[in-house]
């Protein structure tokens, strides 16, 4: 087990730590003098941390690469209100020195229970074509194993092993409820869109040592991959209606909701619109939850700036639980001043007179 996790930076601010990390990214940059320095992003199962090495860099420039594991000694400090690590020494670790569970965050929920919840929802479908399609995906051993383990994103939300399944089951529950309020929504179509909307992440993301993008994921993105996967499974469902196929394709390519967020099309029917907003809501709620968890040790109910949401956050539960300070002058040990003529006169006598003014 590691002695220090990135989530513990608050308790180790301005202290020297020695711990193991995975290299999420590695850059060699020039100082103003022209000499090189190292700019790293380090990771463990609790988060990521920016790190800089300024001295004796030439000795280690070629000693490691991205996705390698390092033992590092350095100073935890803050720069521009964000924690960083100033590296003093480092060395590459061998596989025998690594406990892989220390580096990739994992859902705290039971994977088997989540998968069973998904299975139960699909069993409740009324549309036999959509039910057969989803079951074709779930019965594929390679897809099922990846779906149970993949993260839902690299960093923004549900960025942990099992995150995709966790995210989809959460969406199934929310969408199942909201369908009861909108009678015009086709529940089976919406839930099938939920199941498919991020399934391409199982090929887009690589998550053996750290979370990163595969070459195919970088070049195509998960939506294009999902369209390919959909075509392959539709061939296993005889008589699947073309109109339903078109709607599923639109659900996939419109779920990001806005052109600026990489959506080729805007949502154009009720289920597509709901999928976008429910996906966005679930993602943001998880981003908030994770941020509060990372900064649970802070006394203030206000968090640091959250880059994905573009704002600092208020932990409302911590804010409401805090004891308000006593109002000035209302302390039990300080009696209320008497509002009588004598006290008013005494107060007037002690009031300084500004130069040039007469009382």
C-alpha positions as a Markdown table, in Angstrom:
| # | Residue | x | y | z |
|---|---|---|---|---|
| 1 | Unk | 0.0 | 0.0 | 0.0 |
| 2 | Unk | 1.1 | 3.5 | -0.8 |
| 3 | Unk | 2.0 | 5.8 | 2.2 |
| 4 | Unk | 0.6 | 8.9 | 0.4 |
| 5 | Unk | -2.3 | 9.4 | -2.0 |
| 6 | Unk | -2.9 | 12.5 | -4.1 |
| 7 | Unk | -6.2 | 13.2 | -2.3 |
| 8 | Unk | -4.2 | 13.8 | 0.9 |
| 9 | Unk | -2.4 | 16.9 | -0.4 |
| 10 | Unk | -4.2 | 19.2 | 2.0 |
| 11 | Unk | -2.8 | 17.4 | 5.0 |
| 12 | Unk | 0.8 | 17.4 | 3.5 |
| 13 | Unk | 1.0 | 20.9 | 2.2 |
| 14 | Unk | 4.6 | 22.3 | 2.4 |
| 15 | Unk | 5.9 | 18.8 | 3.5 |
| 16 | Unk | 8.3 | 16.4 | 1.8 |
| 17 | Unk | 6.7 | 13.2 | 0.8 |
| 18 | Unk | 8.0 | 9.9 | -0.7 |
| 19 | Unk | 5.5 | 7.8 | -2.7 |
| 20 | Unk | 4.8 | 5.9 | -5.9 |
| 21 | Unk | 2.9 | 7.2 | -8.9 |
| 22 | Unk | 2.0 | 6.3 | -12.4 |
| 23 | Unk | 3.1 | 8.8 | -15.1 |
| 24 | Unk | -0.1 | 10.0 | -16.8 |
| 25 | Unk | 1.8 | 12.5 | -19.1 |
| 26 | Unk | 5.4 | 13.5 | -19.6 |
| 27 | Unk | 6.7 | 16.7 | -21.2 |
| 28 | Unk | 10.3 | 18.1 | -21.5 |
| 29 | Unk | 10.2 | 21.9 | -21.5 |
| 30 | Unk | 12.9 | 24.6 | -21.6 |
| 31 | Unk | 13.7 | 27.0 | -18.8 |
| 32 | Unk | 14.4 | 30.6 | -19.6 |
| 33 | Unk | 18.1 | 29.6 | -19.5 |
| 34 | Unk | 17.4 | 27.0 | -22.2 |
| 35 | Unk | 18.1 | 24.1 | -19.9 |
| 36 | Unk | 15.3 | 21.4 | -19.8 |
| 37 | Unk | 12.9 | 20.7 | -17.0 |
| 38 | Unk | 10.3 | 18.0 | -16.6 |
| 39 | Unk | 6.6 | 18.7 | -16.5 |
| 40 | Unk | 4.6 | 15.6 | -15.4 |
| 41 | Unk | 1.1 | 14.6 | -14.6 |
| 42 | Unk | 1.2 | 12.0 | -11.9 |
| 43 | Unk | -1.7 | 9.7 | -11.0 |
| 44 | Unk | -3.0 | 7.2 | -8.4 |
| 45 | Unk | -6.4 | 5.9 | -7.6 |
| 46 | Unk | -7.4 | 9.1 | -5.7 |
| 47 | Unk | -6.7 | 11.6 | -8.5 |
| 48 | Unk | -4.0 | 13.4 | -10.5 |
| 49 | Unk | -1.3 | 15.9 | -9.6 |
| 50 | Unk | 0.9 | 18.2 | -11.7 |
| 51 | Unk | 4.6 | 17.8 | -10.9 |
| 52 | Unk | 7.8 | 19.7 | -11.9 |
| 53 | Unk | 11.4 | 18.6 | -11.7 |
| 54 | Unk | 13.9 | 21.5 | -12.1 |
| 55 | Unk | 17.3 | 20.2 | -11.1 |
| 56 | Unk | 19.4 | 17.2 | -12.2 |
| 57 | Unk | 16.9 | 16.6 | -15.0 |
| 58 | Unk | 19.5 | 15.4 | -17.6 |
| 59 | Unk | 20.1 | 12.3 | -15.5 |
| 60 | Unk | 16.4 | 11.1 | -15.7 |
| 61 | Unk | 15.2 | 12.4 | -19.1 |
| 62 | Unk | 15.3 | 9.0 | -20.8 |
| 63 | Unk | 14.9 | 6.9 | -17.7 |
| 64 | Unk | 11.1 | 6.5 | -18.0 |
| 65 | Unk | 8.1 | 7.2 | -20.3 |
| 66 | Unk | 4.4 | 7.8 | -20.0 |
| 67 | Unk | 2.5 | 4.9 | -18.2 |
| 68 | Unk | 5.6 | 3.9 | -16.3 |
| 69 | Unk | 5.6 | 3.8 | -12.5 |
| 70 | Unk | 7.9 | 6.0 | -10.4 |
| 71 | Unk | 9.0 | 6.3 | -6.8 |
| 72 | Unk | 9.3 | 10.1 | -6.1 |
| 73 | Unk | 10.5 | 12.2 | -3.3 |
| 74 | Unk | 9.4 | 15.8 | -3.4 |
| 75 | Unk | 7.7 | 18.8 | -1.9 |
| 76 | Unk | 3.9 | 19.2 | -1.9 |
| 77 | Unk | 3.0 | 22.9 | -2.3 |
| 78 | Unk | 0.5 | 25.2 | -4.0 |
| 79 | Unk | 1.0 | 27.2 | -7.2 |
| 80 | Unk | -1.8 | 29.5 | -8.3 |
| 81 | Unk | -4.1 | 27.9 | -5.7 |
| 82 | Unk | -3.5 | 24.4 | -7.1 |
| 83 | Unk | -1.5 | 21.6 | -5.5 |
| 84 | Unk | 1.7 | 20.5 | -7.3 |
| 85 | Unk | 4.7 | 18.4 | -6.5 |
| 86 | Unk | 8.2 | 19.7 | -6.8 |
| 87 | Unk | 10.3 | 16.6 | -7.5 |
| 88 | Unk | 13.7 | 16.2 | -5.8 |
| 89 | Unk | 14.5 | 12.6 | -6.7 |
| 90 | Unk | 12.8 | 9.9 | -8.8 |
| 91 | Unk | 13.4 | 6.4 | -10.0 |
| 92 | Unk | 11.5 | 3.9 | -12.2 |
| 93 | Unk | 9.8 | 1.0 | -10.4 |
| 94 | Unk | 9.8 | -2.6 | -11.5 |
| 95 | Unk | 6.6 | -4.5 | -11.9 |
| 96 | Unk | 7.4 | -6.5 | -8.8 |
| 97 | Unk | 7.3 | -3.3 | -6.7 |
| 98 | Unk | 3.8 | -2.3 | -8.0 |
| 99 | Unk | 0.4 | -2.9 | -6.4 |
| 100 | Unk | -1.8 | -2.0 | -9.4 |
| 101 | Unk | -4.9 | -1.4 | -7.3 |
| 102 | Unk | -3.2 | 1.7 | -5.9 |
| 103 | Unk | -3.3 | 3.5 | -9.2 |
| 104 | Unk | -6.6 | 3.0 | -10.9 |
| 105 | Unk | -9.7 | 4.3 | -9.0 |
| 106 | Unk | -12.6 | 1.8 | -8.9 |
| 107 | Unk | -16.3 | 2.1 | -8.2 |
| 108 | Unk | -17.3 | 1.4 | -4.6 |
| 109 | Unk | -20.5 | -0.3 | -5.9 |
| 110 | Unk | -20.9 | -4.0 | -6.6 |
| 111 | Unk | -20.3 | -4.7 | -10.3 |
| 112 | Unk | -22.5 | -7.8 | -10.3 |
| 113 | Unk | -25.4 | -5.9 | -8.7 |
| 114 | Unk | -25.1 | -3.1 | -11.2 |
| 115 | Unk | -25.0 | -5.6 | -14.1 |
| 116 | Unk | -28.1 | -7.3 | -12.7 |
| 117 | Unk | -29.9 | -4.0 | -12.4 |
| 118 | Unk | -29.1 | -3.4 | -16.1 |
| 119 | Unk | -30.4 | -6.9 | -17.0 |
| 120 | Unk | -33.7 | -6.3 | -15.0 |
| 121 | Unk | -34.3 | -3.1 | -16.9 |
| 122 | Unk | -33.8 | -4.7 | -20.3 |
| 123 | Unk | -36.1 | -7.5 | -19.3 |
| 124 | Unk | -38.9 | -4.9 | -18.8 |
| 125 | Unk | -38.7 | -3.7 | -22.4 |
| 126 | Unk | -41.9 | -4.0 | -24.3 |
| 127 | Unk | -40.3 | -3.6 | -27.7 |
| 128 | Unk | -38.9 | -7.0 | -28.8 |
| 129 | Unk | -36.5 | -5.5 | -31.4 |
| 130 | Unk | -34.9 | -3.1 | -28.9 |
| 131 | Unk | -34.7 | -5.8 | -26.2 |
| 132 | Unk | -33.1 | -8.3 | -28.7 |
| 133 | Unk | -30.6 | -5.6 | -29.7 |
| 134 | Unk | -29.4 | -4.8 | -26.2 |
| 135 | Unk | -29.2 | -8.4 | -25.3 |
| 136 | Unk | -27.0 | -9.1 | -28.3 |
| 137 | Unk | -24.5 | -6.6 | -26.9 |
| 138 | Unk | -24.8 | -7.9 | -23.3 |
| 139 | Unk | -24.4 | -11.6 | -24.4 |
| 140 | Unk | -21.1 | -10.8 | -26.2 |
| 141 | Unk | -18.4 | -11.9 | -23.7 |
| 142 | Unk | -15.8 | -9.4 | -24.9 |
| 143 | Unk | -18.2 | -6.4 | -24.9 |
| 144 | Unk | -19.8 | -7.5 | -21.5 |
| 145 | Unk | -16.4 | -7.8 | -19.8 |
| 146 | Unk | -15.3 | -4.4 | -21.1 |
| 147 | Unk | -18.7 | -2.7 | -20.3 |
| 148 | Unk | -18.4 | -3.9 | -16.7 |
| 149 | Unk | -14.9 | -2.4 | -16.3 |
| 150 | Unk | -14.5 | 0.6 | -18.5 |
| 151 | Unk | -14.5 | 4.2 | -17.2 |
| 152 | Unk | -17.1 | 6.6 | -18.5 |
| 153 | Unk | -14.5 | 9.3 | -19.2 |
| 154 | Unk | -10.8 | 10.0 | -19.0 |
| 155 | Unk | -11.1 | 12.7 | -16.3 |
| 156 | Unk | -14.4 | 14.6 | -16.3 |
| 157 | Unk | -16.9 | 12.2 | -14.7 |
| 158 | Unk | -17.2 | 8.6 | -13.6 |
| 159 | Unk | -13.4 | 8.3 | -14.4 |
| 160 | Unk | -12.8 | 5.1 | -12.6 |
| 161 | Unk | -13.0 | 1.3 | -13.2 |
| 162 | Unk | -16.7 | 0.4 | -13.5 |
| 163 | Unk | -17.6 | 4.1 | -14.2 |
| 164 | Unk | -19.4 | 3.4 | -17.5 |
| 165 | Unk | -21.7 | 0.8 | -15.9 |
| 166 | Unk | -22.2 | 2.9 | -12.9 |
| 167 | Unk | -23.2 | 5.9 | -15.1 |
| 168 | Unk | -25.5 | 3.9 | -17.3 |
| 169 | Unk | -27.4 | 2.2 | -14.4 |
| 170 | Unk | -27.8 | 5.7 | -12.8 |
| 171 | Unk | -29.2 | 7.0 | -16.1 |
| 172 | Unk | -31.5 | 4.0 | -16.4 |
| 173 | Unk | -33.0 | 4.8 | -13.0 |
| 174 | Unk | -33.4 | 8.5 | -13.7 |
| 175 | Unk | -34.8 | 8.0 | -17.2 |
| 176 | Unk | -37.2 | 5.4 | -15.9 |
| 177 | Unk | -38.6 | 7.9 | -13.5 |
| 178 | Unk | -38.8 | 10.8 | -15.8 |
| 179 | Unk | -40.6 | 8.8 | -18.5 |
| 180 | Unk | -43.6 | 8.5 | -16.0 |
| 181 | Unk | -43.9 | 12.3 | -16.2 |
| 182 | Unk | -43.8 | 12.6 | -20.1 |
| 183 | Unk | -46.3 | 10.3 | -21.7 |
| 184 | Unk | -45.0 | 11.1 | -25.2 |
| 185 | Unk | -41.6 | 9.6 | -24.5 |
| 186 | Unk | -40.9 | 6.1 | -25.7 |
| 187 | Unk | -39.2 | 4.5 | -22.6 |
| 188 | Unk | -37.6 | 1.5 | -24.4 |
| 189 | Unk | -36.1 | 3.8 | -27.1 |
| 190 | Unk | -34.7 | 6.2 | -24.5 |
| 191 | Unk | -33.2 | 3.4 | -22.4 |
| 192 | Unk | -31.7 | 1.8 | -25.4 |
| 193 | Unk | -30.1 | 5.2 | -26.3 |
| 194 | Unk | -28.8 | 5.3 | -22.7 |
| 195 | Unk | -27.2 | 1.8 | -23.1 |
| 196 | Unk | -25.6 | 2.7 | -26.4 |
| 197 | Unk | -24.6 | 6.4 | -25.9 |
| 198 | Unk | -21.2 | 5.7 | -24.4 |
| 199 | Unk | -20.6 | 2.0 | -25.3 |
| 200 | Unk | -17.8 | 3.1 | -27.7 |
| 201 | Unk | -15.8 | 4.2 | -24.6 |
| 202 | Unk | -14.8 | 0.5 | -24.2 |
| 203 | Unk | -12.6 | 1.0 | -27.3 |
| 204 | Unk | -11.9 | 4.7 | -27.1 |
| 205 | Unk | -10.2 | 4.6 | -23.7 |
| 206 | Unk | -7.3 | 2.6 | -22.5 |
| 207 | Unk | -7.2 | 1.8 | -18.8 |
| 208 | Unk | -4.5 | -0.7 | -18.0 |
| 209 | Unk | -2.1 | 1.6 | -16.1 |
| 210 | Unk | -3.7 | 5.1 | -16.4 |
| 211 | Unk | -6.7 | 6.4 | -18.3 |
| 212 | Unk | -5.8 | 7.5 | -21.8 |
| 213 | Unk | -7.0 | 7.4 | -25.3 |
| 214 | Unk | -6.4 | 4.5 | -27.7 |
| 215 | Unk | -5.1 | 5.4 | -31.2 |
| 216 | Unk | -8.5 | 4.5 | -32.6 |
| 217 | Unk | -10.2 | 6.5 | -30.0 |
| 218 | Unk | -8.1 | 9.6 | -30.8 |
| 219 | Unk | -8.8 | 9.3 | -34.5 |
| 220 | Unk | -12.5 | 8.4 | -34.5 |
| 221 | Unk | -14.0 | 9.2 | -31.1 |
| 222 | Unk | -16.6 | 7.0 | -29.3 |
| 223 | Unk | -19.6 | 8.1 | -31.4 |
| 224 | Unk | -18.2 | 6.8 | -34.7 |
| 225 | Unk | -17.1 | 3.6 | -33.0 |
| 226 | Unk | -20.6 | 3.2 | -31.6 |
| 227 | Unk | -22.2 | 3.5 | -35.0 |
| 228 | Unk | -19.9 | 0.7 | -36.2 |
| 229 | Unk | -20.8 | -1.5 | -33.2 |
| 230 | Unk | -24.5 | -0.8 | -33.8 |
| 231 | Unk | -24.3 | -2.0 | -37.4 |
| 232 | Unk | -22.6 | -5.2 | -36.4 |
| 233 | Unk | -25.2 | -6.1 | -33.8 |
| 234 | Unk | -28.2 | -5.1 | -35.9 |
| 235 | Unk | -27.1 | -7.9 | -38.3 |
| 236 | Unk | -27.9 | -10.3 | -35.5 |
| 237 | Unk | -31.5 | -9.1 | -35.1 |
| 238 | Unk | -33.6 | -10.1 | -38.1 |
| 239 | Unk | -36.3 | -7.7 | -39.2 |
| 240 | Unk | -35.1 | -4.8 | -37.2 |
| 241 | Unk | -37.1 | -1.7 | -38.5 |
| 242 | Unk | -35.1 | 0.8 | -40.5 |
| 243 | Unk | -36.9 | 3.7 | -38.8 |
| 244 | Unk | -35.9 | 2.5 | -35.4 |
| 245 | Unk | -32.3 | 2.1 | -36.6 |
| 246 | Unk | -32.3 | 5.7 | -37.8 |
| 247 | Unk | -33.6 | 6.9 | -34.4 |
| 248 | Unk | -30.9 | 5.0 | -32.6 |
| 249 | Unk | -28.2 | 6.4 | -34.8 |
| 250 | Unk | -29.5 | 9.9 | -34.1 |
| 251 | Unk | -29.5 | 9.2 | -30.3 |
| 252 | Unk | -25.8 | 8.3 | -30.6 |
| 253 | Unk | -24.6 | 11.2 | -32.6 |
| 254 | Unk | -26.7 | 13.9 | -30.9 |
| 255 | Unk | -26.3 | 13.0 | -27.2 |
| 256 | Unk | -23.6 | 15.7 | -26.6 |
| 257 | Unk | -26.3 | 18.2 | -27.4 |
| 258 | Unk | -24.3 | 21.1 | -28.8 |
| 259 | Unk | -22.1 | 21.5 | -31.9 |
| 260 | Unk | -19.4 | 23.0 | -29.6 |
| 261 | Unk | -19.3 | 19.9 | -27.5 |
| 262 | Unk | -18.6 | 17.6 | -30.6 |
| 263 | Unk | -22.2 | 16.7 | -31.4 |
| 264 | Unk | -22.6 | 16.3 | -35.2 |
| 265 | Unk | -26.4 | 16.9 | -34.8 |
| 266 | Unk | -28.6 | 18.6 | -32.3 |
| 267 | Unk | -31.3 | 16.4 | -30.5 |
| 268 | Unk | -34.4 | 16.5 | -32.8 |
| 269 | Unk | -36.9 | 14.3 | -31.0 |
| 270 | Unk | -38.1 | 13.9 | -27.4 |
| 271 | Unk | -36.0 | 10.9 | -26.5 |
| 272 | Unk | -32.9 | 12.4 | -28.0 |
| 273 | Unk | -33.4 | 15.7 | -26.1 |
| 274 | Unk | -34.0 | 13.8 | -22.8 |
| 275 | Unk | -30.9 | 11.6 | -23.3 |
| 276 | Unk | -28.7 | 14.7 | -23.8 |
| 277 | Unk | -30.0 | 16.5 | -20.7 |
| 278 | Unk | -30.1 | 13.5 | -18.4 |
| 279 | Unk | -26.6 | 12.5 | -19.5 |
| 280 | Unk | -25.3 | 16.0 | -18.9 |
| 281 | Unk | -27.1 | 16.1 | -15.5 |
| 282 | Unk | -25.7 | 12.8 | -14.3 |
| 283 | Unk | -22.2 | 13.7 | -15.4 |
| 284 | Unk | -22.3 | 17.1 | -13.6 |
| 285 | Unk | -23.7 | 15.6 | -10.4 |
| 286 | Unk | -21.0 | 13.0 | -10.3 |
| 287 | Unk | -18.3 | 15.6 | -11.0 |
| 288 | Unk | -19.6 | 17.6 | -8.0 |
| 289 | Unk | -19.7 | 14.5 | -5.8 |
| 290 | Unk | -16.2 | 13.5 | -6.7 |
| 291 | Unk | -14.9 | 17.1 | -6.1 |
| 292 | Unk | -16.4 | 17.2 | -2.6 |
| 293 | Unk | -14.9 | 13.8 | -1.9 |
| 294 | Unk | -11.4 | 14.9 | -3.0 |
| 295 | Unk | -11.6 | 18.0 | -0.7 |
| 296 | Unk | -13.4 | 16.4 | 2.2 |
| 297 | Unk | -10.6 | 17.4 | 4.6 |
| 298 | Unk | -11.0 | 21.1 | 3.9 |
| 299 | Unk | -12.7 | 23.0 | 6.7 |
| 300 | Unk | -14.3 | 25.5 | 4.3 |
| 301 | Unk | -17.6 | 24.5 | 2.6 |
| 302 | Unk | -16.2 | 26.1 | -0.5 |
| 303 | Unk | -14.0 | 24.0 | -2.8 |
| 304 | Unk | -11.2 | 25.0 | -5.1 |
| 305 | Unk | -12.0 | 25.8 | -8.7 |
| 306 | Unk | -13.5 | 22.9 | -10.6 |
| 307 | Unk | -12.2 | 23.0 | -14.2 |
| 308 | Unk | -14.9 | 20.9 | -15.8 |
| 309 | Unk | -17.8 | 22.9 | -14.3 |
| 310 | Unk | -15.9 | 26.2 | -14.6 |
| 311 | Unk | -16.5 | 27.4 | -11.0 |
| 312 | Unk | -15.7 | 26.8 | -7.4 |
| 313 | Unk | -18.4 | 24.7 | -5.6 |
| 314 | Unk | -20.3 | 25.1 | -2.3 |
| 315 | Unk | -20.7 | 21.9 | -0.4 |
| 316 | Unk | -24.2 | 22.7 | 0.9 |
| 317 | Unk | -24.2 | 19.8 | 3.4 |
| 318 | Unk | -21.0 | 21.0 | 5.0 |
| 319 | Unk | -22.3 | 24.6 | 4.9 |
| 320 | Unk | -25.5 | 23.7 | 6.7 |
| 321 | Unk | -23.7 | 21.6 | 9.3 |
| 322 | Unk | -21.3 | 24.4 | 10.2 |
| 323 | Unk | -22.0 | 26.2 | 13.5 |
| 324 | Unk | -22.5 | 29.9 | 12.9 |
| 325 | Unk | -20.2 | 32.2 | 14.9 |
| 326 | Unk | -21.9 | 34.2 | 17.7 |
| 327 | Unk | -23.2 | 37.6 | 16.6 |
| 328 | Unk | -20.9 | 40.5 | 17.7 |
| 329 | Unk | -21.9 | 41.9 | 21.1 |
| 330 | Unk | -24.3 | 39.1 | 21.8 |
| 331 | Unk | -21.8 | 36.9 | 23.8 |
| 332 | Unk | -23.2 | 35.9 | 27.2 |
| 333 | Unk | -20.1 | 37.2 | 28.9 |
| 334 | Unk | -20.7 | 40.7 | 27.4 |
| 335 | Unk | -23.9 | 42.3 | 28.8 |
| 336 | Unk | -26.0 | 44.4 | 26.4 |
| 337 | Unk | -25.2 | 48.2 | 26.8 |
| 338 | Unk | -27.8 | 50.2 | 28.6 |
| 339 | Unk | -29.4 | 52.8 | 26.4 |
| 340 | Unk | -29.8 | 55.6 | 29.0 |
| 341 | Unk | -28.8 | 59.2 | 29.2 |
| 342 | Unk | -25.7 | 58.5 | 31.1 |
| 343 | Unk | -24.3 | 56.0 | 28.7 |
| 344 | Unk | -25.2 | 58.2 | 25.7 |
| 345 | Unk | -23.4 | 61.1 | 27.3 |
| 346 | Unk | -20.3 | 59.0 | 28.1 |
| 347 | Unk | -20.3 | 57.8 | 24.5 |
| 348 | Unk | -20.5 | 61.4 | 23.2 |
| 349 | Unk | -17.6 | 62.5 | 25.4 |
| 350 | Unk | -15.4 | 59.7 | 24.0 |
| 351 | Unk | -16.1 | 60.6 | 20.4 |
| 352 | Unk | -13.1 | 62.4 | 18.8 |
| 353 | Unk | -13.8 | 65.8 | 17.2 |
| 354 | Unk | -12.4 | 66.2 | 13.7 |
| 355 | Unk | -10.1 | 69.3 | 13.3 |
| 356 | Unk | -12.0 | 72.3 | 12.1 |
| 357 | Unk | -15.3 | 71.1 | 13.5 |
| 358 | Unk | -17.0 | 72.2 | 16.7 |
| 359 | Unk | -19.1 | 70.0 | 18.9 |
